[in-house]
Amino acid sequence: MTSLSGDGDGGSPAEPHPLVCARCGTRAEGPRPTWTCSVENGVRQYFCDACSRENLRAIESRLDSAWW
């Protein structure tokens, strides 16, 4: 018998971390498929719709968020 990952280890399944915009601090209440995900220096960062729109050219130019 096989079990799903996280099952059968005696612990509770991992709770998903709430998304927080790395630029303005907006918290997502649920799944946000329209948010932007960026990996900078090996760290995954999320940006809300408003911050993504305001910095679209910088994102497309592949500038790190420190340059926005």
C-alpha positions as CSV (number, residue, x, y, z in Angstrom):
1,M,0.0,0.0,0.0
2,T,1.3,3.4,-0.9
3,S,0.5,6.7,0.9
4,L,0.6,10.2,-0.2
5,S,3.6,12.3,0.8
6,G,3.1,13.6,4.3
7,D,0.7,10.7,5.2
8,G,1.6,8.1,7.8
9,D,4.4,10.1,9.4
10,G,2.3,10.8,12.5
11,G,2.5,14.6,11.9
12,S,-0.1,16.9,10.5
13,P,0.1,17.9,6.8
14,A,2.1,21.0,6.1
15,E,0.0,24.1,6.2
16,P,0.4,26.4,3.2
17,H,2.2,29.6,3.9
18,P,0.1,32.7,3.2
19,L,1.4,34.8,0.4
20,V,2.8,38.2,1.3
21,C,3.8,40.8,-1.3
22,A,7.6,41.3,-1.0
23,R,7.2,45.0,-2.0
24,C,4.1,46.4,-0.2
25,G,3.3,43.7,2.4
26,T,-0.2,42.9,1.1
27,R,-1.4,39.5,2.4
28,A,-3.3,37.1,0.2
29,E,-6.3,35.5,1.8
30,G,-6.4,32.6,-0.7
31,P,-4.8,31.3,-3.9
32,R,-3.7,34.2,-6.1
33,P,-3.0,33.0,-9.6
34,T,-2.5,36.5,-10.8
35,W,0.4,37.3,-8.4
36,T,3.9,37.4,-9.8
37,C,6.5,35.0,-8.5
38,S,10.2,35.9,-8.8
39,V,13.3,33.9,-7.7
40,E,16.1,36.3,-6.7
41,N,19.3,34.9,-5.3
42,G,17.7,31.6,-4.8
43,V,14.8,33.1,-2.7
44,R,11.2,32.9,-4.0
45,Q,9.3,36.2,-3.7
46,Y,5.7,37.1,-4.5
47,F,4.4,40.4,-5.7
48,C,0.7,41.5,-5.7
49,D,-1.2,42.6,-8.8
50,A,-0.7,46.3,-8.1
51,C,3.1,46.1,-7.5
52,S,3.5,43.8,-10.6
53,R,1.6,46.3,-12.8
54,E,3.6,49.3,-11.4
55,N,6.9,47.6,-12.1
56,L,6.1,45.6,-15.3
57,R,8.9,47.0,-17.4
58,A,11.5,46.3,-14.6
59,I,10.1,42.7,-14.3
60,E,10.3,42.2,-18.1
61,S,13.9,43.6,-18.0
62,R,14.7,40.9,-15.4
63,L,15.9,43.5,-12.9
64,D,16.0,42.4,-9.3
65,S,13.3,44.0,-7.1
66,A,16.0,46.0,-5.3
67,W,16.3,48.1,-8.5
68,W,12.6,48.9,-8.7
